[in-house]
Amino acid sequence: MKSLVSTAVILAFLNGVNCLPSYGILSNLKPSKIEVQSIAQGNHQQLMARVGTTLDTSFYLKYGKTAYLPTENIEIKFSKVIQDSRCPTNVTCIWQGQVIIGLDIIKNGKQVSTLTLTLIPGRDPLPVQFLDKYSVKLIQVSPYPISGKTIAPQDYIIKIVVSREVEST
C-alpha cells in the first residue's frame, strides 16, 4: 500500500498537479528534466521536501521544508521558530504577542544568509530584504496558540511571499 501511495504522489508531482495549500508536499510547478530523471532514479525524497514557487505568489511552507524559486535559483528553508509569544485563545492578554521565525536563504547551493521575520497579530507584515533585490513577507503562522497546549516545531506552517524589488531609475 505504501508503494502505491508513493507512486501516486510521484505521478501527481510529475503531472504538475497542485496541492493547495501545498505545505511543503507537492510543487506548484512542473519539474525540470533533471528533476524527472532524478525521480525516475529513485532520488525523489529530497525533491519532495521542496516546494516549487514563483515570485509574487504566496505559498505555505512547513517547518524544516524548503521552497525553491527556479527562475531565481534561490531556496528558502523554514529553519527556526525563535519565539512564539502570541496571546493564546481563551486568554486575555495586555499585549497580543508576536511570533519570530528564521529562514535560511540558499543561492546557487550555498547558504548566503538567515532572515529573521516577525509577525505581530493585527498588524500588516513588513518585508525583510535580502540579496539587495528580493524581499520576503511573513503573512501567516499556523497553528495559533491554544491555552495549555504546546506547539511542536514540526507542527508550524508559515505563509510567505517572495518579491523582487523594483529598481529605481
N, C-alpha and C positions, 0 to 999 in steps of 0.2 A: 504494500500500500504506500509506504514512504517513497519508493521508487516512482510510483505512478504520480504522486503529488509533485515530486521534484521535476519529473518530465513535463507536467502541465505548467509549472511555474516557468521552466526554461522556454517552452514553446510560446507562452504568453509574452515573455521577455523578448524573444526573437521577433515576434509579430508586432511589437511596439504597443501592446495593449496598455492602456492607462490604468492605474490603480489609484483612485482619488479618495482620500489623500494617500500619498504613496508611503509615508512613514519610513522611508529608507528600505523599502522592499523591492519595488519594481521601478524601472526607468520610465520617464515620460518621453524618451527619445529612442529612436531605433538604434541598436548597437552598430558600431563600425564593423568592417570586415575582420579586423584584428580581434575584436571582442567576440564575434561569431565563431571565429576559428578557436579562440581560447575556450569558449563554452563547449564546442564540439570535442575539444581535447580533455574535457572534464575539469577545467580550471574555473568553473563558474562561481565558486564560493566568494572569492574576492570581488568579482564583478557585481554579484548580487548584494554586496554590502554597500554599493554606491547608488546614489540617486542621481540620474541624469536630469539636468535642468538647463534653463536658459536665462539670460539676463532679463531683468524686469518682470520675472514671473515668480510669485510667491510659491514656496514649497515647504513641505514638512520634512523634518529630519529627526530621527530617533537618536537618543544618546548613544555615542560610540560609532555612529554611521557617518559616511562621507558623501557629500554632494559633489558632483563633477560638472563643470561647465566646459564642455568640449571645445566650443568656439574660442574660449579664452585660455584653455589649458590650465585651469585653476581647480583645485579641490578644496573643499571646506569641510572640516571634521568637527562635529559636536563632541568636544573632548572633556568639558568640565561643567559641573554645576557648582559654582563658587559659593553662592548664598541664595537661600530662598526664605525670605522673611515676610512674604505676603501674608496678610491677615487671613487666617483660616475662616472657612464658612462656619456659621454658628457661633462666632466670637465677635465681640465689639472691641475694636482697637482704636487707639488715638492716632495711629498712622497706618496707611494702607500697606506699607512694606514695599519690598522690591524683590526681584529675582535677578541674579547676575550669573551669566554663563560664559564659558570660554570656547572659542572657535579657533582651531589650528588652520592656518592658510598655507596651502602647499602649491607651489608654482614649479612646473617642469620637474616634478618628483621630489623637490626639496622644500622642507618647511621654511617659510620666509618670515612668518610672524604668528603671534597668538593675539586674537582680538578678545577684548572683554566687553560684553554688551549687557546693559542694564535695562530692565523693563519695570516701570512703575505703573501699577494698575490705574486706569483712568487718565493716563497721560499719553500723548502721541509719542511714538517711538522716534528716537533721534538716530540718524545714520552714523555709523562709525566707518571712517575711511581707511583704506589700506592700498598699498602699491600705487599711491599717488593718483589713481584714476578710477578706482572702484569704491563703492560703499555698500555696507550691509545694514539692513534694518531688522531688528528683532521685533516681530509683530505679536507673537503669542507664545506662551509657555504653558504646557499642559503636563500633568493634571494640575488643577488648582488645589491648594492645600485644604484638607478637612481636619477639623479639630480632633486631636487624639490619634491621627494616623500619620505615619512616616512615609515619605515618598522615596523609594529606592532610585538611585541614579539611572538605572537602566529603564525606568518607567517614564522618564521625561521625554517629551516630544516638543520640538520648537517649530515655529513657523517663521521663516525669514525670507527676505528678498534681496538679491544682489543686483546692483545697478552700476553702470559706467557713468562717471561724472562727465558732464558736458564741458568741453574745453572752451574757455572764453577767448574771443579773438581780439 
